Amino acid sequence: MRNPFRYGMRVGGNEFFDRSKTMHDIRNTLDGGSNVLVYGPRRYGKSSMVGEVVASLRASGAACIELSLMDIASLDDFIASYAKAVYRELAPVTGALKHVAGLFTRVKPALALDEEGKPELTFAISSSKVGLDALRDVLELPEKLCPPHRHVYVALDEFQEVAELGLGPQFERTMRSIVEKQRHVSYIYLGSKTHLLERMFASKSRPFYNSAQKFPLERPPEDESAAFLVARFASVGIALSTPLAEDMVRRIDNVPYYLQALGSWTFNAVIGRNARKVVRDDIDEGMRSLYAAERILLEDTFIAHPQSQRLLMRALAREPVAVFSEEYRLRHALTSTSTVNTALRRLLAESTVDRSDGIYRLADPLLACHLSGRL
């Protein structure tokens, strides 16, 4: 029997946890000619949701370019990867070299064979020092290559990483100056470092100030999460009661990634005893299996931080808090107020810590369980 849950990858269709209202609002904003910013902590389903929006745009006849900046290591890497993504969508391989030859002076296209032996375009930097001219070349490509009577949408995942590409603020200024002139291209920016993106798009001193409609992604309504679990189990003929579904939602703090993950491991537990109904023991076993699968990553995440941040992470795992009082610091053996504040700023910037409803807590509920010993 096929497992009805998918996690650790982008999902779509019935496997995607529906955020219909948010997707409807994003699509309406794009149709109205505005760019959008989608941001929220990791594992909230941003990439899957934007993937569904992109699929709907493609279905309507639009051209869509997608690129994740998470694995982009440098400015020349960005330029080559962006050029390849644009041409994969907007230019056929046959005859493409002749078509693009005159567009570049610094980024040179060439034909290569992919892993299946099929020809594809690759791009190389022709100068040992990449600068703004080469960046402008590729950022202008979507408008230059936009097919007649069509619109191009560019989705840039983990967009906050542009700050690490070597040009600093100049990258933002250059891109904004090009984006605001383009009439046939719209942009979907998304990312997980919420505080960095908020500053990038909400600070008057930054080039992208007020350049996109903001869509902060929150946890979904708990009743919808529970209903999703019930429906996915029902799709393969397994009964899950609403109270047990609500218990699953609470255990993983209603984070969409873990919603899918716990559902998957719980399904394995049910099938393992040849049953057609979820019981509490299945959920307990699912949690244990999920934790075992994620434990090394959780440990690596924790030890990658300096001591002051690890102490604060452990304190917040045990006791989320609104105010870091003297009593709180003493209770959790934290150091000085200034050290705690510095650690907090850095954890917020990387979205390890989240602040919702005025309460500071770890954004990853399984990491919180790991550090508090609740598993």
Buried (B, 14 or more C-beta within 10 A) or exposed (E): EEBBBBBEEBBEEEBBBBBEEBBEBBBEBBEEEEBBBBBBBBBBBBBBBBBBBBBBBEEEEBBBBBBBBEEBEEBBBBBBBBBBBBBEBBBEEEEBBEBBEEBBEBBBBEEEEEEEEEEBBBBEBEEEEBEBEBBBBBBBBBBBBBEEEEBBBBBBBBBBBBBBBBBEEEBBBBBBEBBEEBEBBBBBBBBBBBBBBBBBBEEEEBBBBEBBBBBEBEBBEEEBBBBBBBBBBEEBEBEBBEEBBBEBBEBBBBBBBBBBBBBBBBBBBBBEEEEEEBBEEBBEBBBEBBBEBBEEEBEEBBEEBEEBBBBBBBBBBBEBBEEBEEEBBEEBEBEEEEBBEBBBEBBBBBBBBBBEEEEBBBBBBBBBBBBBEEE
